[in-house]
Amino acid sequence: MFLPGVDRTADQGTTKKGMTVNLNIVEKCVSCLDVKESYDLAKRMEQEKTNPVLGYRTAGSLAERKTGDMLLKEMKKAGLTQVEKDKIRVDAWEFKKAVMRYRDQEGTVHEIQLGAYQTDFKTDGFQKFDLVYLGKGTADEYKNIDVKGKLVLIEINQREEWWINYPVYQAHLKGAAALIAVQSRGYAQIDDTALNAQDIAGPSSAPAFSMSRADFLKIRRLMEEKNEDGKKIPKISVEFDADTEVIKDQYTYNIVGKIPGTSSDSMILLSAHYDSYFEGFQDDNAAVAMIIGIARALIHGGYRPRHTIVVCALAAEEWGISDTKYDWSTGAYRQVFEARPEWSGHVIADLNFELPAHAHSTRDAVRCTYEYADFVRGFVDAVQMPKGIYPEGMTTLYPIETWSDDFTMAISGIPSMVNDFSGGPFMENYYHSQYDNQDVYEEEVYKFHHEFYLRLLLAIDSLALPPMDFGRALAGSIESLDLDLCMQTGANGVLLLEKTEEAKKAAAILSEQVRRFNSIPEEKRDWKKADAITEKLLGVFRKSQDYLVRLDWDDNVIFPQQAVQNNLYALKEAMEYLEKGEIAPALESFYSIDNNCYAFQFEREVFYHFTEYIMKQSPDRLMWGKGRIIHHENLYDLVESLKEKKPGDSLEAEKQSLREAWERQKQYYVDDIGYLIRTAEKLTDLICEVSDMFEKGTE
């Protein structure tokens, strides 16, 4: 596999047979890659577990800390220097067991294992409970049914319907002892025996567990046999023995090691997380083993980096803080905002990894921030792919998503990228289940990713400045703008276009200056000047993240005006339906307005809890999500009102409510466009300040 853009200085190397050959340093490092050693480390990471049967290596648990200690030794063994543990604050979760017993019609006792979510529930050995089946667990399922002290069993599809936190909190408010969820579709589809685990995104006081579909089907049939008349709520008596506990404000550790740079004060980061659900072979043992394996190959190959290379095994990625929508990527957030805030302004790139030993699609991809897209694309497009594993080759995707630690890295001011893993059947089948094990290991894929990302790392290291272009994000913000809607609302879209074009022109000049500086022969580089410019470039990057990166209510990355823009589309559509007296399609339009889809299925208190914990919670609890959702349109009462309407009823009050919502959102849109105008002006000034540095000497 040949990849461009890497220094190919000749060096003397020795083969395994002892023959001296003339190798360049890059190929020498590649030859030192040992995929088997990485595989073996990934397997050894499974030794420590909170649940002796199912695995789990959870945030702040003893199993996580012991694994961190093992990784610290592995980094030292690999030859990394300054290997240490960075202490970070998390809500710890210990899940030790969840076992259910029930007796079938013949009197045979069945014992089954359940998975768990990050909540509190302890029994004193096996205790008796009624297990009640309540469909999808929505508010309507509870009408005239007493579930106090009972276990509630439901079926959900978290990918297409709603997240686990909504039905769990609904059950909690009804007095249920705990909720047990079965995936009807969406996740853990590989086999009916698969369990599933996800972040809870809710309070620890609302207990939740998961059951396999195979066990659920047996229990459901038994419920039907015991309720043949169909008049009683489906239920059986079970015994349950569980121990799961969330302990607030505890500590765990991120593990950091370095290969010191020779020329620059800047750094390049390799990151992956070492907490897991079940065995977590792909997610994320293989990734942690890979970053250590790449570092080991560089050291054994004799590579002396220009920038310090930092290897960071992150704790608490899957979950790490209770009762917030943004409860994952806690370890990364604490690392870059609290433990090592000085990394911002000095780390020129983070190469983060997830599930790297499996081909998730017929086409491989690197997903990166807008600012790195052109550089990564140029690198990727020149790759000569090995035959077989990715028949459609490789591509570059942007922007980054929120599903892994690279998003947190980016908003801290560290340009980030990740091997793309979110597409393809793995996420629906194996992901976060006990089937994420060595059986899904693909050695050729793992080998390719070791080599590809080693070479990409060295290509970045060969540069004096981070190869960022701010124009692509600016272009994306304009491409997402609706000028017709600007005219309808009175927002000054024309001025925004003008100001953004000015910013894009400044960005193009800066990009060319960076390119020229990076093309200076190494022996003529002014590294002191390079470090000064780098710090300023990274400062602009962080401001760009602050100014332009927002989230919608499904955690998708959007530009600041897009949420309100989409709300206005839906409100207009809903009004048109109501004007014609068509209630059902008007209600359907509400589904895409912020989080109002949940107003249809759950009680007011549930809806308000999961709205206000975004809009009103302290920044410390929101972490990487703080400030990313600015506005909210609450249509709960309107939904309730329209659900009660019959054909021919007056809709004047509801129309008036919609008109008021439109006016609010219209003003938000005007404000958002004004904000973007000021943003374009500020970014232009910041970009020009960096451009001016190229004309000055080192001070």
Disulfide bonds with the S-S distance in Angstrom:
none
